[in-house]
C-alpha cells in the first residue's frame, strides 16, 4: 500500500479514551464538519481617510523649523 493510499484511508477522528455513544460521535462529527466548512473571512475593507476630521489637524510631513519662513528653506547663518 502506498503512502497516498494510507492517508486516504486514515480516520479523521480517533477516540483515544472513553466510550462515546453513537449520538456523541455524531455530534462531534457534525461540529467538526461545520467548523471545517465555515466561510472564508471577508476581505478587509479599504481604509480611506480622505476628508477624515483628524487629517485637518496634522500634516504627515516632518516638522521643519524653516516651514514658517518665506517659503524658501535656508539654513541658519
Secondary structure by P-SEA (a helix, b strand, c coil): ccaaaaaaaccccccccccccaaaaaaaaaaaaaaaacccccccccccccccccccccccccccccccccccccccc
